[in-house]
Amino acid sequence: MDSPSRVEIKSFFMNLQDNICKSLESLDGKGTFHEDLWERPEGGGGRSRVILGDKIEKGGVNFSAVEGHLPERISNALGLDPTDFFATGVSIVLHPHNPLVPIIHMNVRYFETSVGKYWFGGGIDVTPHYIVDEDAQFFHNYLKSTGDKHDPAYYPHHKKWADDYFYIPHRKETRGIGGIFFDRLEADETHTKQDRFDYVKDVGEAFVPIYTELMNRNNSKSYTDDHKSWQMHRRGRYVEFNLVWDKGTKFGLQTNGRIESILMSMPPMANWTYNHEIKSGSAEELTQSKLIKGIDWAL
Amino acid sequence: MDSPSRVEIKSFFMNLQDNICKSLESLDGKGTFHEDLWERPEGGGGRSRVILGDKIEKGGVNFSAVEGHLPERISNALGLDPTDFFATGVSIVLHPHNPLVPIIHMNVRYFETSVGKYWFGGGIDVTPHYIVDEDAQFFHNYLKSTGDKHDPAYYPHHKKWADDYFYIPHRKETRGIGGIFFDRLEADETHTKQDRFDYVKDVGEAFVPIYTELMNRNNSKSYTDDHKSWQMHRRGRYVEFNLVWDKGTKFGLQTNGRIESILMSMPPMANWTYNHEIKSGSAEELTQSKLIKGIDWAL
């Protein structure tokens, strides 16, 4: 198979996890990661790391590399012949204490079969409890320049993909301000496997500077009980997206994955208020009005 | 179609909702129900009632009667020819303040098509944060005698059905101590439609005496922060069951039902702790050990 090899990709992801955890401990200033090593009976395993910090209320940074025979149900769904597979990736969700700091999610992954198919997937998306236009612009501009370094078609394509993916149909709202999402990136006429990997590497490495900036811009702002209450409400929506609609979570829950690693993405606490009403003219109303697809945040 | 008619059944359910709401206000002693009337664009509507009380932290008692053309996807799934349908029912979930009082769920429903098919469904199940054997026995004995009045096969059959239905596969645990669950009860050689309805009526009317007893037995017990914390943890599991596995909730979310009525079942607040550990020898451990199928609570 073309280079880079699975060994090289896995090694990059392990280092990425290490570097991100170090940077997040430094950003948090107090919390440290607790690690659980786990093995998958059918092959492979992972390193789940969780931080309960001072700024990050609950954060999970998970690395895994698993392999084995692909269940037929899944190979069928992926349009593949029966095959062995190898899959590796890093997955992150951070829930901050301060409601004026957004939730962030990042994932980079690689999938390979014994019949010669492989692809990369991943993305970063941000879920502000309160949308700040300048922050959304900063975030999307960062993603745009990350993509543009590799292919000017990446950002517009993967930005739209994120809008469609991080959508809560039963609420008719997006989860947050989106970001980028992509899957099944393989070599084609204009991209080698190495080209794809280089993009994925840059996406993974964009995580720390992005979240550091969003944290530093907002964490020192003071907040009220009303802000906290809205944060708990928005976290409820985060739970609804993850448990009802997120393909990765559903896949994990239905295929006997390591439950605690899959559900590291859940907020530490969430609320559901019947018929939650938003005050006219409030900051909450402004945020709610921007939880829609198709906003061109990048300049 | 045989008697009872849809009009009679609907009327019984509306009265049942009224009576249950009155009794719950009296039981709570302080909270009163807030009602939202809603209409379904395709036909029918409902009365959603919510109480935020002194003993009942959040409770929903929903009545609905909807009709229209059955989407083909659903008629196929039900093994029916294309048809119009009528469906009515009462659905309840109560989340108490005191963690020593259980969560309770009840549903009774009737479904009818324009091609001559109809059936009843329903059930009651209880989710104690702390399982008390005597309470579980009282609850199951009550259900057993309710069933036995109609058919001695009902309780054992519908008890097993509840064990299987209220199960959280990804946690390998039951939601609580089960109860009864049944669906597609129609007339057969030994039961008329009226016989089935009489059973469903008794199930609906069992709700108030059951929950009154469970509340009165436990609500005056004092509780600690540890009890509350465990309650928040168990509520997280309740959310997981409802959003990931409950067929009724999934059906509602995917078919554009009234979201706030469907999600009235969500707890007011829930927690997720990574790798939650249970102390050896604790009351929490004892409860966890009984979250399994097949316990014969009835004497």
Interface residues (C-beta under 8 A of the other chain):
Chain A: D36 V50 K58 G60 P169 H170 R171 M232 G236 V239 E240 L243 V244 K250 L253 Q254 N256 I259 E260 L263 M264 M266 P267 P268 M269 A270 N271 W272 T273 Y274 N275
Chain B: D36 V50 K58 G60 P169 H170 R171 M232 G236 V239 E240 L243 V244 K250 L253 Q254 N256 I259 E260 L263 M264 M266 P267 P268 M269 A270 N271 W272 T273 Y274 N275
